[in-house]
Each structure stands twice: as structure tokens, then as C-alpha cells.
């Protein structure tokens, strides 16, 4: 059985422009019927950019669990609510997000 887990201080830091976010993978999804662009940041968060409205940043430490559900749905389970997004590329986003979350964990003996 593995020991305790500790988060990595820095994982694969990339030089990136905060406005264009060109080095990170982008996924075009729908959230509450509105189109959003989801950026899966490798070492910090998931960022939702809606066409109209404010940007929302979801930190990895706030995510308790991610789930794939039927009918193109991906669910972020938080402490007090669920965020359900849908889209054609939900499986690739799930795999990439799972890999990023796993890279944040380091086994400490």
C-alpha cells in the first residue's frame, strides 16, 4: 500500500501567455446550454471561458472527483455541487485531466 501523498510544487512549467493560452490543450464544450472553451492547465486548474460572461477557474484542489456519464457528459464533483459539461471530446478531456491530476500526486515514503 502506498504511503502518503504530497502535491508537487511545480510540474512541467511552460512559458505561456495568460491571454492566448496557446500552449495548453483547448476543448470546446457546452455548460448550461452555453458554449465554453475549457483549458486544462497542467499544474493548477481548469479554466472555463464562456463567449458571454466572466471566466471561471476551477482549481484541482477543489475537485473531489471527475466522472464520465452518458450522452456526452463530463462531471466535476466538488464539495457542495456538481458541474456538468457536455461535448463531443469529453473522453479526450477526461483522459487529459486524469493524467494532469495524477501528475500532481507524488508518493512520499
Buried (B, 14 or more C-beta within 10 A) or exposed (E): EEEEEEEEEEEEEEEEEEEEBEEBBBBEBBBEEEEBBBBBBBBEBBBBBBEEEEEBEBEBEEBEEBEBEEEBBBBBEEEEEEBBBBBEBBEEBBEBBEEBEEEBEEEEE
